[in-house]
Amino acid sequence: MRYLQLAELYEELYATSKTLEKTEILANFLKKVSTKELDEVLGLLQGKVFQEWDPRVIGLGARLAIKAIASAAGTSADKVEQLWKKIGDLGEVAEKVLQSKKQATLFSQKVTTSKVIQNLQKLAKLEGKGTVSHKINLLKELLTSAEPKSAKYIIRTCLEDLRVGVGAGIIRDAISKAFDVDKTLVQRAYDLRSDFGEVAKLAKEKNLKSLEKSSIMVGKPIRVMLYPKAKNFEDAFKAVGTPAACELKIDGFRLQIHKQGRDIWLFTRRLENVTKQFPDIIEIVSKNIKGSSFVVDSEVVGIDPKTKQWLPFQNISQRIRRKYNIQEIVKKIPVQVVAFDVIYLDNKDLISTPFQERRKLLEKVIKPVKEKLAVVEQITTSDQKTAEKFMKHSLALGNEGIMMKKLDAAYIPGSRVGYGVKVKPVAESLDLVITGATWGTGKRSGWLSSFILACKDPSTGEFLNIGKMGTGIKEKAEMGVSFGALTKMLKPLIIGEKGKEVSVKPKIVVEVGYEEIQKSPTYRSGYALRFPRLIRLREDRRPSEVDTVKRVEALYGQQRGRA
């Protein structure tokens, strides 16, 4: 397929903010896409050239993109950068300068979706001497042959900033509408396979049996079951019924453990493949979890080498990011796997098996190893006072609270269905994504010091600003999350600059406390946080998992009810 066709679709989608219109536009387009091209098209519609669980990244920052645009347009990098600072969108800059480029390209080939994916995937493979020039040349090759409109979206894809307002919900509904398939089947298959291309092919071929019978594929991560927050114990028991299972809510990171034969894969909640980062987990799992094949859902927590106590999540987050000198950090920050569910065992899919039966199977297959591997502590009760006592026990261990789960519930991937809830004693916080920042002055000169926060529109997947945060961040790294650390994280993600203000790729998720939620015409969400403060980084969360504007609205309603 010519990439220009996709660029024109992007323009149509960008031109409307209405979910139903976007769905209709996308559905009509998908009807015309050949079966073999659905993978490419649906990947690019999500701004991706790799599967979600593929550890490779394009790895192209704004500075390299500027050089490639300048080279393709026959102009200087300084002129491109000046225009970028004026417009604030490098994609629009590419479109503008290529419309008036000095050298017309003769005999150029029409850019296809396959060619775009091929070149951008090559960017991820390049390492060592000459990498920068090779990356620039690969991108220049696309831009030189691309129409200006196509160039805009090639650059935006490189920078992971597509801006067309198409989230997973719209893609699901468009596949359903295009191929006349029940959207619940589409959603279920996607939750189990995390691959819209594969799901769309089955839908297009009217292979309903395969959609209905979609099951876990060991080695390919599923979208984990999620748990909403309960207001209190009364609300929790109402949601999950009595008696209920109560478990420690551990402040670690979610880990799916897959095994098939001798092969073991580890995936985070964000579907990142972290197998190489945790050789210690691979070793302990291979020796102490029985089964020829399985998928175990767990939480991983850091262990203090001296006190042997569990550590807060921040202490182990660096292990997820570490790609070199692994053995060194294994010794420095040991971890314990705390398993709480098994959803596939010995070639049998267990997602429809009641939770209490899955728990018994989990206890049978796991051989606990002190400070290395355990099944999460659990009690079963119908009594609120017993649940409250268990909460105090969990808090004393340094945990966040407890989980309460419905005993006869299935495992529903990717959903907050209320089969399990979190109960926490602290005031409600929000998980938000940073979408921009402002360069500091005075003693904060050289640091980004004020951070724009956004929640998510659940229908379009767009991020809606809700406030600016400048407190809860430390001046010195040893005191906690510092301005310097946040600046280091965000600097490579800058995709637009206007004076001291920058816009960044929505990648960094933070947990935020606040004094009050207020109605606001200033922010696109319609709400503003009064005195937002950083609680912690949430490196276990994907941007797509941040709190929605609907949750903000619900908290606002609760707040008014208490007033």
C-alpha positions in Angstrom: 0.0 0.0 0.0 1.2 3.5 -0.7 2.0 5.3 2.5 0.3 8.4 1.2 -3.1 6.6 1.5 -2.4 6.1 5.2 -1.3 9.7 5.6 -4.6 10.9 4.0 -6.4 8.6 6.5 -4.5 10.2 9.3 -5.6 13.6 8.1 -9.2 12.6 8.1 -9.0 11.1 11.6 -7.2 14.2 12.9 -9.9 16.5 11.4 -12.7 15.2 13.7 -12.8 14.8 17.5 -16.0 12.7 17.4 -15.4 9.0 18.3 -18.2 7.7 16.1 -16.9 9.6 13.1 -13.4 8.3 13.7 -14.7 4.8 13.9 -16.7 5.1 10.7 -13.8 6.6 8.8 -11.4 3.9 10.0 -13.9 1.1 9.3 -14.5 2.2 5.7 -10.7 2.3 5.2 -10.1 -1.2 6.7 -12.7 -2.7 4.3 -10.4 -1.8 1.4 -7.1 -3.1 3.0 -5.9 -6.5 1.8 -5.6 -9.2 4.4 -1.8 -9.4 4.1 -1.5 -5.6 4.7 -3.7 -5.5 7.8 -0.7 -6.1 10.1 1.2 -3.2 8.7 -1.7 -0.8 8.6 -3.0 -1.5 12.1 0.5 -1.3 13.5 1.2 2.1 11.9 -2.3 3.3 13.0 -1.1 2.8 16.6 2.2 4.6 15.7 4.2 1.3 16.0 6.6 -0.6 13.8 7.1 -3.3 16.3 4.7 -5.5 18.3 4.0 -4.1 21.8 6.0 -6.8 23.5 9.0 -6.5 21.2 11.9 -4.9 23.2 13.2 -3.0 20.2 12.6 0.7 19.9 13.1 3.1 16.9 15.5 5.1 19.0 15.4 8.4 17.0 15.3 11.7 18.8 14.3 15.1 17.6 17.9 16.2 16.8 18.5 13.4 14.4 15.1 13.9 12.8 16.0 17.6 12.2 19.3 16.6 10.4 17.4 14.1 8.3 14.7 16.7 7.3 17.4 19.3 6.5 19.3 16.8 4.4 16.2 15.7 2.5 15.0 19.2 1.9 18.4 20.6 0.9 18.5 23.2 3.7 20.3 23.8 6.9 19.6 22.1 10.2 19.6 25.5 11.9 16.7 26.7 9.7 14.7 23.5 10.4 15.3 23.9 14.2 14.2 27.6 14.1 11.0 26.6 12.3 10.5 23.8 14.8 10.7 26.2 17.7 8.2 28.5 16.0 5.7 25.8 15.0 6.3 23.3 17.8 5.6 20.2 15.7 8.5 18.6 13.8 6.0 16.6 11.6 4.5 19.9 10.4 8.0 21.3 9.9 8.9 18.3 7.7 5.8 18.9 5.6 6.5 22.6 5.2 10.2 22.4 4.2 9.7 19.5 1.9 6.9 21.4 0.0 9.5 24.1 -0.9 12.7 22.0 -1.0 15.5 23.3 -3.2 16.2 20.1 -5.0 13.4 18.3 -6.8 14.0 14.5 -6.5 13.9 12.7 -9.8 13.0 9.1 -10.4 12.1 8.7 -6.7 10.1 5.6 -5.8 6.7 5.9 -4.2 6.9 5.2 -0.5 4.9 2.2 0.7 3.9 1.2 4.2 6.3 -1.8 3.9 9.2 0.5 3.1 8.4 2.8 6.0 8.3 -0.1 8.4 11.4 -1.7 6.9 13.5 1.5 7.3 12.3 2.4 10.7 12.9 -1.1 12.0 16.5 -0.9 10.7 17.0 2.2 12.9 16.5 0.0 16.0 19.2 -2.4 14.9 22.0 0.1 14.3 24.8 0.3 16.9 28.4 1.3 17.1 30.5 3.5 14.9 28.7 5.4 12.1 25.3 4.8 13.7 24.2 8.5 13.6 24.9 8.9 9.9 23.3 5.6 9.0 20.1 6.5 10.9 20.0 9.9 9.2 20.4 8.3 5.8 17.6 5.7 6.4 15.2 8.4 7.4 16.4 10.7 4.6 15.7 8.0 2.1 12.1 7.9 3.1 11.7 11.7 3.3 13.3 12.3 -0.1 10.8 10.0 -1.8 7.8 10.9 0.3 5.1 13.4 -0.4 5.2 16.3 2.1 2.0 15.0 3.8 3.5 11.6 4.1 6.7 13.1 5.5 4.7 14.7 8.3 3.5 11.4 9.6 6.7 9.5 9.0 8.4 12.0 11.4 5.6 11.8 13.9 5.8 8.0 13.9 9.6 8.2 14.5 8.9 10.5 17.4 6.0 8.4 18.7 3.7 11.4 18.5 1.1 10.5 15.8 -1.6 12.9 17.1 -4.6 11.3 15.3 -6.7 10.5 18.4 -7.2 6.8 17.7 -7.1 4.6 20.8 -7.6 0.8 21.2 -11.3 1.3 21.7 -11.8 3.0 18.3 -9.6 0.4 16.5 -11.6 -2.5 18.1 -15.0 -0.9 17.1 -13.7 -0.1 13.6 -12.6 -3.8 13.1 -16.0 -4.9 14.4 -17.9 -2.5 12.1 -15.7 -3.1 9.0 -16.1 -6.9 9.1 -19.4 -7.2 10.8 -18.1 -9.1 13.9 -19.3 -8.7 17.5 -16.9 -6.3 19.2 -16.8 -8.4 22.4 -15.1 -11.1 20.3 -12.7 -8.6 18.9 -11.9 -7.3 22.4 -11.4 -10.8 23.9 -9.1 -11.9 21.1 -7.1 -8.7 21.4 -6.8 -9.0 25.2 -5.4 -12.6 24.8 -3.1 -11.9 21.8 -2.3 -8.1 22.1 -2.2 -8.0 18.3 -4.9 -6.1 16.3 -3.4 -7.2 13.0 -4.0 -10.9 13.8 -7.5 -10.2 15.2 -8.4 -8.1 12.1 -7.3 -10.9 9.7 -9.5 -13.4 11.5 -12.4 -11.0 11.5 -12.0 -10.2 7.8 -11.9 -13.9 6.9 -15.0 -14.4 9.1 -13.1 -17.0 11.1 -15.4 -16.6 14.0 -14.5 -19.9 15.6 -10.9 -18.9 15.9 -12.0 -15.5 17.4 -14.3 -17.2 19.9 -11.7 -19.8 20.8 -8.8 -17.4 21.0 -6.6 -18.6 23.8 -3.4 -17.8 25.5 -0.2 -18.3 23.5 2.7 -19.0 25.8 5.5 -16.6 24.9 3.1 -13.9 23.8 2.0 -11.6 26.7 -1.7 -11.2 27.5 -3.2 -7.9 28.7 -3.3 -8.5 32.5 -6.5 -8.4 34.5 -6.8 -5.1 36.3 -8.4 -4.2 39.6 -10.3 -1.0 40.4 -10.1 0.8 43.7 -12.8 0.3 46.3 -13.9 3.3 48.4 -13.9 1.2 51.6 -14.4 -2.3 52.9 -18.2 -2.1 52.5 -17.8 -1.2 48.8 -15.2 -4.0 48.4 -17.4 -6.7 49.8 -20.3 -5.5 47.7 -18.2 -5.8 44.6 -16.6 -9.2 45.2 -19.2 -10.9 47.4 -18.8 -13.0 50.5 -16.8 -14.8 51.5 -13.9 -13.0 49.7 -10.2 -13.7 49.3 -8.0 -11.1 50.9 -4.3 -10.8 49.8 -1.4 -8.6 50.5 -1.2 -5.7 48.0 2.5 -5.6 47.4 4.4 -2.4 46.2 6.3 -4.1 43.4 5.9 -4.5 39.7 3.6 -6.9 37.9 5.3 -9.7 36.0 3.8 -12.4 33.7 6.0 -15.5 33.8 5.6 -17.7 30.7 7.2 -21.1 30.2 7.1 -23.6 27.3 9.4 -26.5 27.6 12.8 -25.1 28.6 12.0 -21.6 27.4 11.0 -18.9 29.9 9.8 -15.4 29.1 9.1 -12.5 31.5 6.7 -9.7 30.6 5.8 -6.6 32.6 2.3 -5.1 33.0 3.3 -2.9 30.0 4.0 -6.0 28.0 7.7 -5.3 27.9 9.9 -8.3 27.5 12.3 -8.1 30.4 13.6 -11.7 30.2 17.3 -10.6 29.8 17.1 -8.2 32.8 16.2 -10.9 35.3 18.4 -14.0 35.0 17.9 -14.6 38.7 14.2 -15.0 38.2 14.7 -17.3 35.3 16.8 -19.6 37.4 14.5 -19.7 40.4 11.4 -20.2 38.2 13.0 -23.0 36.2 13.8 -25.0 39.3 10.8 -24.2 41.6 7.6 -23.9 39.5 6.4 -27.3 38.2 4.8 -27.7 34.8 5.8 -28.3 31.2 4.1 -25.0 30.3 2.5 -22.3 32.3 1.6 -18.6 32.6 1.9 -17.3 36.2 0.8 -13.8 37.2 2.9 -12.3 39.9 4.3 -9.3 41.7 8.1 -8.8 42.0 9.4 -6.9 45.0 12.9 -5.8 45.9 14.7 -7.2 49.0 17.0 -5.2 51.2 20.3 -7.3 51.2 20.9 -6.3 54.9 17.5 -6.3 56.6 15.9 -8.8 54.2 12.8 -6.5 54.3 10.7 -5.7 51.2 11.6 -2.5 49.5 9.3 0.1 47.9 8.8 0.0 44.1 11.2 2.9 43.4 14.1 0.8 44.7 13.7 -1.9 42.0 12.5 0.2 39.1 16.1 0.6 37.8 16.3 -3.2 37.4 13.6 -3.0 34.7 15.5 -0.4 32.7 19.0 -2.0 33.1 20.3 -3.7 30.0 24.0 -3.9 30.7 26.1 -5.2 33.7 23.1 -7.3 34.7 25.0 -9.5 37.2 26.2 -6.5 39.1 22.7 -5.1 39.7 21.3 -8.6 40.5 23.7 -8.7 43.5 23.0 -5.1 44.4 19.2 -5.3 44.3 17.9 -8.9 44.8 14.2 -9.6 44.1 11.5 -11.9 45.3 8.7 -13.2 43.0 5.3 -13.3 44.8 2.9 -15.3 42.7 -0.9 -14.7 43.0 -2.5 -16.4 40.0 -1.9 -19.1 37.4 -3.9 -18.8 34.1 -2.3 -21.5 32.0 -0.9 -24.8 33.0 0.4 -27.9 31.2 -1.2 -26.8 27.9 -4.6 -26.0 29.5 -6.1 -22.5 29.4 -7.4 -21.6 32.9 -8.9 -18.2 32.4 -12.5 -19.5 32.8 -11.6 -21.6 35.8 -12.8 -20.1 39.1 -10.2 -18.1 41.1 -10.3 -20.4 44.2 -9.4 -23.4 42.0 -6.6 -21.5 40.2 -5.3 -20.6 43.7 -5.1 -24.3 44.7 -3.3 -25.1 41.5 -0.9 -22.3 42.1 0.0 -23.6 45.6 0.6 -27.1 44.1 3.0 -26.1 41.4 5.1 -23.6 43.4 7.8 -24.7 45.7 8.5 -21.6 47.9 12.1 -20.4 48.3 12.9 -18.1 51.2 13.4 -14.5 49.9 13.2 -15.7 46.3 9.8 -17.2 45.5 6.4 -17.3 47.3 2.7 -17.5 46.9 1.1 -14.3 48.1 -0.3 -14.5 51.7 -4.1 -14.9 51.6 -7.1 -15.3 54.0 -10.7 -15.9 53.2 -13.4 -14.1 55.1 -16.9 -12.6 55.2 -16.1 -10.4 58.2 -15.1 -6.7 57.8 -13.2 -6.6 61.0 -11.1 -9.6 60.0 -10.4 -7.9 56.7 -9.4 -4.7 58.5 -7.1 -6.6 60.7 -5.5 -8.2 57.7 -5.1 -4.7 56.2 -3.2 -3.6 59.3 -0.9 -6.7 59.0 -0.2 -5.8 55.3 0.6 -2.2 56.1 2.9 -3.3 58.8 4.9 -5.2 56.2 5.3 -2.0 54.2 2.6 -2.8 51.6 0.1 -0.5 50.1 -3.0 -2.2 51.4 -4.8 -5.4 50.4 -6.5 -7.0 47.4 -10.0 -8.5 47.7 -11.1 -11.0 45.1 -14.2 -12.9 44.1 -13.7 -16.6 44.8 -15.6 -18.0 41.8 -14.4 -15.4 39.3 -12.8 -16.0 35.9 -9.6 -14.2 34.8 -10.7 -11.5 32.4 -7.6 -10.1 30.6 -7.3 -6.3 30.1 -10.4 -5.5 32.1 -11.4 -3.9 35.4 -14.5 -6.0 35.8 -14.8 -5.8 39.6 -13.8 -9.5 40.2 -11.1 -8.1 42.3 -10.6 -4.7 44.0 -7.8 -2.8 45.7 -8.4 -1.4 49.2 -5.9 1.3 50.4 -6.1 3.5 53.4 -4.5 6.5 51.9 -6.3 9.4 50.1 -7.0 8.9 46.4 -4.2 9.7 44.1 -4.1 9.8 40.3 -1.7 8.1 37.8 -1.0 10.7 35.1 1.4 11.1 32.2 3.8 14.1 31.7 3.1 15.8 28.3 5.2 18.9 28.7 7.4 21.0 30.9 9.0 24.4 31.4 12.7 25.1 31.7 13.6 26.5 35.2 15.3 29.7 36.1 17.7 30.7 39.0 18.9 27.7 41.0 16.8 25.4 38.8 18.4 26.7 35.6 19.2 23.9 33.2 16.5 21.7 34.7 12.9 21.2 33.7 11.0 22.4 36.7 7.3 22.5 36.0 5.6 19.5 34.5 2.3 19.4 32.5 0.1 16.5 33.6 -2.5 14.7 31.5 -5.2 12.1 32.0 -6.7 10.0 29.2 -9.8 10.2 27.1 -11.0 6.6 27.2 -12.7 6.7 23.9 -10.0 8.3 21.7 -6.9 7.5 23.8 -5.9 11.2 23.6 -4.2 12.8 26.6 -6.0 15.7 28.2 -4.1 18.2 30.3 -5.2 18.6 33.9 -2.6 20.7 35.6 1.0 21.6 36.2 3.2 20.0 38.9 6.3 21.5 40.5 6.2 20.1 44.1 7.1 16.7 45.6 10.3 16.8 43.5 13.7 17.0 45.2 16.7 19.3 44.5 19.1 16.5 45.2 19.0 12.9 43.8 19.8 11.2 47.1 16.6 12.7 48.6 14.2 11.1 46.1 13.0 11.8 42.5 14.9 15.0 41.6 14.5 17.7 39.0 17.8 16.5 37.5 16.5 12.9 37.2 13.2 14.0 35.6 15.1 16.3 33.2 17.4 13.4 32.2 14.3 11.2 31.5 12.4 13.8 29.6 15.1 15.5 27.5 15.3 12.7 24.9 11.5 12.8 24.7 11.2 16.5 23.7 9.2 16.8 20.5 8.4 20.5 20.5 9.8 23.8 21.9 8.3 27.2 22.3 10.5 29.6 24.3 11.0 27.9 27.7 8.1 25.5 27.2 8.6 22.0 25.7 6.2 19.3 24.7 7.3 15.7 25.3 6.3 12.2 24.1 3.8 10.9 26.7 6.0 8.2 28.2 6.7 9.1 31.8 3.9 8.1 34.2 3.7 9.6 37.7 1.5 9.0 40.7 0.2 12.4 41.8 -1.4 13.7 45.0 -3.4 16.9 45.2 -5.5 19.0 47.5 -8.6 19.3 45.4 -10.1 18.8 41.9 -11.6 21.9 40.4 -13.6 22.5 37.2 -11.5 24.4 34.7 -12.0 25.9 31.2 -8.2 26.2 30.9 -7.4 22.5 30.5 -8.7 20.2 27.8 -9.9 17.7 30.5 -12.3 20.3 31.9 -10.7 19.9 35.3 -7.6 21.2 37.2 -5.7 19.8 40.1 -5.1 22.2 43.0 -1.6 21.9 44.4 -0.6 18.6 42.6 2.5 17.0 44.0 4.6 14.1 42.9 4.2 10.9 45.0 6.4 8.6 42.9 7.3 7.5 39.4 5.1 4.7 38.0 7.5 2.9 35.7 5.3 -0.1 35.8 2.5 1.7 34.1 2.1 2.4 30.4 0.8 5.8 29.3 -2.3 4.1 28.0 -3.0 2.9 31.6 -3.2 6.4 33.2 -6.4 7.4 34.9 -9.2 8.5 32.6 -11.1 11.8 32.6 -14.1 9.7 33.8 -12.3 8.7 37.0 -11.4 12.4 37.5 -15.0 13.3 37.1 -16.0 10.5 39.6 -13.5 11.8 42.2 -14.7 15.3 41.6 -18.3 14.1 42.3 -17.2 12.3 45.5 -15.4 15.4 46.6 -18.5 17.6 46.2 -20.5 15.0 48.0 -18.2 15.3 51.0 -18.3 19.1 50.9 
